[in-house]
Amino acid sequence: GTTVSFFPDGEIFEKTYFKADAIKSRLHETAYLNPNLTIIFENKRVGEEETVTFSEPDGIKAFIADMTKDKEKVTDIIYFKDDIEGIELEIAFQYINEFTENISGFCNNIYTQEGGTHITGFKSVLTQTINQYARELGVLKEKDSNFTGADVRNGLVAVVACKHPDPRFEGQTKTRLGNSEARTGVESVVTEQLSMFLDDLRNQKIALAIMEKAAQAAKVREAERSAKKKARALNKLDAAPLVGKLSSCTGRNAEQNELFIVEGDSAGGSAKQG
């Protein structure tokens, strides 16, 4: 076995007090990402003594279940796993009855806070596949436009994890994965396995529930777009001078303003002069 010890030097670090909750959270996250791993956390500080064992045999499926435990579920947990050219890929996701999305990406147990190619691949292929099946099942008619990516991810909770032999991270903080093959790998796995899942008649109820969530989001988006368009039109009308044969009042006191209706351009001209 190997023992790794880390003792922060008080002359270098401003703070040398470890936050137990932060460490436990990270250890639990690592246990989700490695289902064959058992981690034992021991706190030996006086007054805080505790021992916690982290072991998650169900892996990222248990991770999703934990994130959605207090939520109203729309679908069961959907899980895919495959190995593409030495890159191990795991994807698990579930839809809940909310108008938000929560997608977490990991590469070699590192949380890619800013996403990266694996997340981009997952988002793009999920949108394409759901749109394709929405048309096949008649949820989207010929005259309807496709669901947007945001529509399809409405209510989505997902974890995309990959183990890459040579990961390349972007930026100083290394919170964004840059390997192009990670994207193609995720797209390949999700395209194949999600298509098989949706083709199965036993899963048609789940498929329709996902598409109904997307349709709800599309209606909300269209309503917001119409409201913004109407508001912009009203603002534009308020700001623009009256055109044609109409002239706006120069006074700002509504009680003193009058409306004059005259016949013909000549009368209108003299009325304005007056």
C-alpha positions, 0 to 999 in steps of 0.5 A: 500500500501507499500512504500519502500525507499532506501537512500545510505549512503555516508559514506559507498557507494563510489557513491550515484548517481543513473543512471536514464537509468539503473533504467528505463531499469530494470523497463521496463524489469520488466514490460515485465515480469509482463504484469498486472503490471504498473510501474511509474518512476519519476525523480525529480532531478533538470534539469532531471525532467521526468515521465515515465510509463512502462506497457507491456500488451503483456508481453515477446512477446513485449520484443521479438518484442522490441529486434527484431524491427530493424531486418529482421524477418524470423518467427513470434513470437512463444509463449508458456505458462503453469503451471507445478506443481506450476511453471509458465513457459513462453517462447517466441522466434523469428528467425531473419536473422542473424548468432547469438543467443540471449537467455535471462533467468529469474526466479522470475524477476531475470535475470539469466545471466549465464543461468541455468536449464531452459535455458538448458532444452529449448536448448536441447528440441528445438534441438531435436524437430527441428531435428525430424521434419527436418527428417519428412519433408525431410530437413534432408536426411537419410545420413545427420547428425543431426543439432547441437544445435548451428545450430538450434539456428542460428538467434534465439532471445528468452526469457525463464521466470519462476516463481518458489515458491522455486528457488535455485540459484548457486554461490554468484552472483545468476545468474544461476538457479539450480532447476532440475524441472525447466528444466523438466518443460520447456522440457515438455512445449516446447515438447508438444506445439512446436510439436503441433505448427509444426504439424499444416499445417498452420505453415509449412512455419514457420517450414521450415524457421526455418529448412532452417536457421539451414541448412544454419548454418550447411553448414557454420559450415561444410565449416569452419571445412573443411577449418580448417582441410585443414589448419591443414593438410598443416601446418602438411605437412610443419612442417613434414620432407619428408618421403620415397625416398624424402629428403628436401633441407638443404639450406634456399635460394631458389635461390641456391637450386636445385632439383636432380632426380636420378634413384634407391636407390644406386644413391640416396645414393651417390647423398645425400653423394655428 
